[in-house]
Amino acid sequence: MACSIFSSNSWEATVANSTYNALQTSLEKKVGDLRLLAAYTWSKSIDNSSGFFDAINPFNPRSSRALSIFDITHNFVVSYGSDLPFTKSSGGVRGKSLSGWTISGITRFATGFPITVTESDDQSLCGCSGADVPKYNGQQIRYLDPRKPGHQYFDPSPFSREDLGISGNANPRLFHGPGFNNWDLALHKLTRIGERTALEFRAELFNAFNHVQFTNPNGDIGGKFGQVTSARDARIGQMALKVSF
């Protein structure tokens, strides 16, 4: 009678490393009733694994060194707020209804996150994760309009499946996906009713101009390679009314 003594080994080691460099600037300005705060970051983050499930090529860890999965080259964010010009009204009912109005918002323009290029098979005959990536012929990546039929974000022709028994040479994260162009706006009014009571109204629009925010396309050469299949939330609006006493 035979008995198996083999089992899984949960031994782990921390072998990943990363570098991050950035130029950061900010500007704060107040012009009359207008308040502005703008910040810009130009950065680059590189690693050979961005997380526990971001596999490293066990035979050549240097080949896994690429843009971090969270890398954003350009990130510009500006927040603003202003008291509306007709808010400086007189007293009485007219004053209560016209005073206290403020408009504010946050606008963001940013590079998208890197696209992770993979090959979901075992063409390398490694029997492991991290070794299977497509071949890349070195041609410049050509971006396409995902709104057109086919919904391709980039031309997949520079990539091909790896040869049997040989790992591909494509960098896992060579270029970025669709960027961000987002405006969030809010309208706020505070009305004092007596000494202890206040009525607060707030209306908010997220993605106010309903700009399409595409998510990253499929990066698996064995799937819908380069094709955008989803988008972030469209415009969302909400209103709230609160009484404090």
C-alpha positions in Angstrom: 0.0 0.0 0.0 1.5 3.4 -1.1 0.9 6.7 0.6 1.7 10.1 -1.0 3.8 12.5 1.1 3.7 15.3 -1.4 1.8 18.5 -0.8 1.8 22.2 -1.8 4.5 24.6 -0.6 3.2 28.0 0.4 6.7 29.5 0.7 6.9 33.0 -0.6 9.7 35.6 -1.1 9.6 39.3 -1.7 11.7 39.8 -4.9 10.0 42.7 -6.7 11.4 46.2 -6.8 10.2 49.6 -8.2 11.3 53.1 -8.9 9.2 56.3 -9.0 10.2 59.8 -10.2 7.9 62.8 -10.4 7.7 66.6 -10.9 4.9 68.1 -8.9 3.6 71.6 -9.1 0.6 73.4 -7.5 -1.0 76.8 -7.7 -3.5 78.4 -5.4 -5.2 81.7 -6.3 -8.1 83.8 -5.1 -9.6 86.4 -7.5 -12.6 88.2 -5.9 -15.2 85.5 -5.1 -13.4 82.9 -7.3 -11.1 80.4 -5.6 -8.8 78.1 -7.6 -6.5 75.3 -6.6 -4.6 73.5 -9.4 -2.1 70.7 -9.2 0.0 68.9 -11.9 2.1 65.8 -11.7 4.5 64.5 -14.4 5.7 61.1 -13.2 6.9 57.6 -14.1 6.6 54.5 -12.0 8.5 51.3 -13.1 8.5 47.9 -11.4 8.7 44.2 -12.2 5.6 43.4 -10.3 2.8 45.8 -9.1 1.1 43.4 -6.7 0.8 39.9 -5.5 -1.0 38.7 -8.5 1.2 40.5 -11.1 3.4 37.5 -12.0 7.2 37.8 -12.7 8.9 35.7 -15.4 10.7 33.1 -13.3 13.4 32.5 -16.0 14.1 36.2 -16.7 12.8 38.6 -14.1 14.3 41.6 -15.9 11.9 41.0 -18.8 9.0 41.7 -16.5 10.3 45.2 -15.7 7.7 47.6 -17.1 5.4 50.5 -16.3 3.6 50.0 -13.0 0.0 49.0 -13.4 -1.0 52.3 -11.6 1.4 54.6 -13.6 0.0 57.9 -14.9 2.4 60.0 -16.8 0.4 63.3 -16.7 -2.2 64.2 -14.1 -3.7 67.6 -13.9 -6.5 68.4 -11.4 -8.1 71.8 -10.7 -10.7 72.5 -8.1 -12.6 75.8 -8.0 -15.5 77.5 -6.2 -17.2 80.8 -6.5 -20.1 82.7 -4.8 -22.6 83.6 -7.5 -22.7 87.3 -8.2 -26.4 87.8 -7.2 -25.9 86.3 -3.8 -25.1 89.6 -2.2 -28.7 90.5 -1.9 -30.8 92.5 0.6 -32.7 91.1 3.5 -36.3 89.8 3.6 -37.7 86.9 1.5 -35.9 88.1 -1.6 -32.6 88.1 0.2 -33.1 84.7 1.7 -33.9 83.1 -1.7 -31.1 84.8 -3.6 -28.3 84.8 -1.1 -25.9 81.9 -0.2 -25.5 80.3 -3.6 -22.1 78.8 -4.4 -20.9 76.8 -7.5 -17.9 74.5 -7.2 -16.3 71.7 -9.1 -13.3 69.4 -9.8 -11.8 68.9 -13.3 -9.3 66.3 -14.1 -7.3 65.6 -17.3 -4.9 62.6 -17.0 -3.1 59.9 -18.9 -4.8 56.5 -18.7 -3.4 53.4 -16.9 -1.0 51.1 -18.7 -2.4 48.2 -20.7 -1.1 44.9 -19.5 -0.2 42.7 -22.6 -0.5 39.0 -21.9 -0.9 35.6 -23.6 -3.3 33.3 -21.7 -1.9 30.0 -22.8 1.3 28.0 -22.1 3.0 28.4 -25.4 6.3 28.8 -23.5 5.8 25.3 -22.0 6.8 26.8 -18.7 3.8 25.6 -16.8 3.9 28.8 -14.8 2.6 32.3 -14.8 4.5 35.3 -15.9 6.4 33.8 -18.8 3.8 34.0 -21.5 3.6 37.3 -23.4 3.2 37.9 -27.1 6.0 38.7 -29.6 6.4 42.3 -30.5 8.1 43.5 -33.7 9.1 46.9 -32.4 6.8 49.0 -34.6 5.3 52.1 -33.1 1.9 51.6 -31.4 -0.9 53.1 -33.6 -3.9 54.3 -31.6 -7.4 54.0 -33.1 -10.8 55.5 -32.3 -12.8 53.0 -30.1 -16.0 54.7 -31.1 -15.8 53.3 -34.6 -16.9 49.7 -35.5 -14.7 47.1 -34.0 -14.1 49.3 -31.0 -10.3 48.9 -31.3 -8.2 51.2 -29.2 -4.9 50.3 -30.8 -3.7 48.4 -33.9 -2.8 44.8 -32.8 -0.7 44.0 -35.9 2.8 44.6 -34.2 2.0 41.7 -31.9 1.8 38.0 -32.6 1.7 34.8 -30.6 4.9 33.5 -29.1 6.7 30.5 -30.7 6.2 27.1 -29.0 8.7 26.6 -26.2 9.9 30.2 -26.4 8.7 33.2 -24.3 7.6 36.3 -26.2 9.6 39.5 -26.1 6.8 42.0 -25.5 7.1 44.3 -22.6 4.1 43.5 -20.3 3.1 47.2 -20.0 4.5 49.2 -22.9 1.9 51.9 -23.4 -1.1 53.6 -21.7 -4.8 53.1 -22.2 -7.6 55.7 -22.6 -7.2 58.8 -20.5 -9.4 60.8 -18.2 -11.4 63.9 -19.1 -13.8 64.4 -16.3 -15.8 67.3 -14.8 -17.7 67.1 -11.5 -19.8 70.2 -10.6 -21.9 71.1 -7.6 -24.4 73.9 -6.7 -24.8 74.7 -3.1 -27.0 77.0 -1.1 -27.2 77.7 2.6 -30.2 79.6 4.0 -30.3 80.8 7.6 -33.7 80.6 9.3 -33.5 82.3 12.6 -30.5 81.8 14.9 -30.5 78.0 15.3 -32.1 76.7 12.1 -30.6 76.5 8.6 -31.7 75.0 5.3 -29.0 73.5 3.1 -29.5 72.5 -0.6 -27.0 70.7 -2.7 -27.1 69.5 -6.3 -24.2 67.5 -7.8 -23.3 66.3 -11.3 -20.5 63.7 -11.7 -19.1 63.5 -15.2 -21.2 66.6 -15.8 -20.6 66.8 -19.6 -21.2 63.1 -20.0 -17.8 62.6 -21.6 -17.2 58.9 -22.4 -14.5 57.5 -20.1 -13.3 54.2 -21.7 -11.7 51.6 -19.5 -8.6 49.8 -20.7 -9.0 47.5 -23.8 -8.5 43.8 -23.6 -4.7 43.1 -23.4 -4.9 39.3 -23.9 -3.7 38.3 -27.4 -5.8 35.2 -27.0 -9.0 37.3 -26.5 -10.5 40.5 -28.0 -7.0 42.0 -28.2 -7.0 45.8 -28.2 -10.8 46.0 -28.1 -12.6 48.3 -25.7 -15.5 46.5 -24.0 -16.6 48.8 -21.3 -16.7 52.4 -20.0 -16.8 54.2 -16.7 -20.0 55.7 -15.3 -21.9 58.1 -17.5 -23.2 61.4 -16.0 -24.7 60.9 -12.6 -26.8 63.6 -10.8 -28.1 63.8 -7.3 -29.8 66.4 -5.0 -30.0 66.7 -1.3 -31.9 68.9 1.1 -30.9 69.1 4.8 -32.5 71.0 7.7 -30.3 71.7 10.7 -31.8 72.8 14.0 
